[in-house]
Amino acid sequence: MRSISVLFAVAVAVVQPGCTTAPAVRVATDAVFPPFHYVDESGSLAGFDIEFARQALERAGMQVRFERAESYAALFAGLQHGDYDVIAATTGITPQRQERYGFTRPYFVTCLAVLVRAGAGEPRTPADLKGRRVAASAGTTSASAAHRIERATVVETTRWRDSLAALRAGDVDAVIIDEFEAVPFARDADDLNVLAIPAAIESYGLVLRKDDVDLRDRLDAAIDAMEADGTLAELRARFDLDRPPDWPVKPAQTH
């Protein structure tokens, strides 16, 4: 398996004078978390992560080819096997992941939240989740947070919408996901409420193989430039991610 830095060096060596061909970087996502990454009405990959990764890699002098993985876990397996070179899928940077994978500097900071049913006897605070059934997408930082809840029965799903379906069906009592994904659902649905998890801050980074140091450095430089010239701010505003979401205020039901 050759790293992207080696591929880049080979590509430069064989390019004739005047040719601007750049190495193609395979970027994978699971396309399940709008507005970060999803499939639009035309069947194309879209979202903040997609557009951000495209612009960052182009600034780093790379061509980009996007691919969709069948699940979140498949993203990491594909990266390890050499099927993909970069993961752009709202991946939280954690010490455990950094032991196995390379990460760019953070490009987005958010926090985790909890979706619950809006009814009598349902959890009203994170402390109420003790001993409850909690769902989260497998392999995510949300799942890790669920496993830290005292006496909780954790249900890991392939897609977070499966977790949502389980919540509405009464099969679980709560779903842990990103606040930018949780809040719009709770705001637009009378049957759902959302709880904050204090201090559950999460920073997203692009994921690479650990030996792709040159690509990581190029991407970090590109991200710095995008932050400095306002490109990242423009992208956040374009996808309505430039401010914390408006949390719904719903009265507790007592009957």
N, C-alpha and C positions, 0 to 999 in steps of 0.2 A: 504494500500500500504506500503510495507516494503522497507526500503532503502537498498542499496548495503552493507553498513557497517554492518547492522543487519544480512543480509544473509551471509556475510563473517564470522561473529562471530558464527552463527549457524553451518555453514559448518565446521569450525575448531572444534567445540564442538563434532560433531558426527564422525569425521574422526578417524579411529583406528590408533594406532601407526604404523609408517612405510608407511602409505598411503599418497600420494601426491596430492589427488584430490583437485582442486581449484574451487571456484564458477565461474559459467559461466556468463559473462557480455554480454548483448545484445547491439551491436553497430549498429546504423542505419545511413544510408546515402541515398541520392537520386540519386547518381551515374550519374550526368549530366555534370560535369566540368572536363574533362581531362586537364592536367595530374593529377589533385588532386583526383578525384573520378569518376569512369566510369565502364562500363561493357566491358571486353576484348573479344577477338575473341572466346574464349572458353565458354563465358557466365558467367565468374566469375567476382566478384567485384575486382577492381584493382585501383592503383593510389597511390600518395604520402600519402594522408590522411588515406587510408586503411592500408598501410604498417606501417605508423607511429603509428596509433592507436593500431594495432596488437602488435607491439614491446613494446609500452609503457605499455599496459595492462599486457602483459606477464612478464615484469619486475616488475610490481606491484603485481605479484603472482596470476593473474587471467587467466582463460580460456576465449576465445573470440568467440562469435558467431555473424557474420555479417548478417544484414537484410537490404533489400532495401525498402524504403518508396516510395509511389506513387508521392509525391511532396515535395517541401521544407516545406510548411506549415504543411504537415502531419508528418514531423519529430518532431515538437514541440508538436503537439497534442498527438502523440504516447508516447513521453517522459512524458508528464503530466498524461496520462492515465495508465502509467506503462507498456506499450508495449515494450519500449526500456529503456535502462539504460544510454546510452551515444550516443551523436550525433557527427559524424565525417563528416562534410560537409562544409568545408571552411566557418565557421560561425564567423563573426566579433564580437568582444567583444565590447559592447556598454553599457553605463550606464542604458539605458532603459531595455535591456535584462538582465542585472545583477540584476535588481529588482525582476525578476521572476525566473531566472535560475542560476545554479552554473556554473562556468567556471574554467578550468585549467589555468595555466599561459600560455601566448602566445607561440605557436610553429612555427608560420610563420607570417612575416610582409610583407605587400605589399601595393599597392595603387590602387585607382579606376581610370578607364579610360573611354573614350567615343568613341564608334564606330559610324562613320557617312559615308554617301556615298561620294565617291571621285569625285565630279563634281562641275560645276559652280553653284553658289548660295547656296551651302551647307554650314553648319556651319564650320568655320575654327578655332574657339577658343571656350572655354566653355562659354564665354560671349554671343556668338551667339545663345545659346540655349534658351534664354529668349523668352517666347511666343511660343516655338516650341513644337512638339509632341515627348515625350521622353519615351522610353520603358525600363523596368527592370523587373527582376524576383520578383514576389510577396513575401513580407515578408523579403526581404534582405536589407542589408545596401545600396545596389545600388538603391533600390526603395526609401529608405529614402532620399538619395542624390538627386534623381530625383524630389521629392516633395519639396525640398528646392530651386529649380530653379524658378526664378520669372516668373509668368504667364505661366508656362509650363503646358501642358496637359499630364498627366502621364498615361501611359498604362502599367498595371501590368500583366505579363504573368505567366503561370504555369512553363514553362521551358525557359531558356534563349535563346535556339535555336528558340523558337517561336518569341522572340523579334528580333532575327537576321532575320528571315523570313519576319517579318513585316517591318523591315528597307529596305530590298532589294525590297520588293513589293511597297515601297513608302507610306506605311500606317503610319509610324513614321519617324521622322527626325534624331533620335539618339538612341543609346542603351548604358546604363551604366553598366559596368561589371568590374571585376578584370583585371588589366593590363596583367597578365600572360595568361589570356584567350582572351583578346581583341587583343593584339599585334600579335600573330601568325596568326589570321584571316586576319588582315589588311595587314600583310606582304605577305601573300600568295594569296591575292585576289586583282585584279586590280580595283574592283569597291568599295573598302572600304578604309577608312582612320581612323586614331586613334588620339585622342586628350588627352593630359594629364589634370588631374584635380589637380591644385596646392594644396598641403597640405592635400590631401584626403588619409591619411595614415590609413591602416586597419590592425588590429592584429587578427589572427585566434586563437581560443581556442576550446578544446573539451567541449561540453555542457553536464551538468548533472542536476539532480534535486538538489535544494538548500540544502536539508537535507542530501545529500550524501557527507558529509564533509570528512569522512575517505577515501572514494574512491578518492575524489579530492586531498587530501594530498598525497596519494600513487602515483597518477598520476603525481603530481607536482614534487615529488622526482624522479620519473622515467624520466621525461622530463629533469630535471636538469642533471641527470646522462648521458642521451643520448646526451645532448649538450656538456658536459664535455669530454666524450670519443670519440667524433667525429661521433657518429652514425647519428645524425640529419644532419650534413654536408654531410655525405655519401648518405643519402636518398635524400637530395636536389639535389646533383649532379646526382644521378641515374635517377631522373625524370626531369633533365635539369632545375632545379629551384634554382641553386646555384648562379645565377647572374641575374641582371635585363635583361629583354628581349631586343633584338635589335629592337628599334623602326624604322619602315620604314620611309623613307624620300620621300614624293611624292609631286611633284609640284602642286600648285593650278591650276585648270583648269579655264580658263577665257572665254571659248566659248563652 
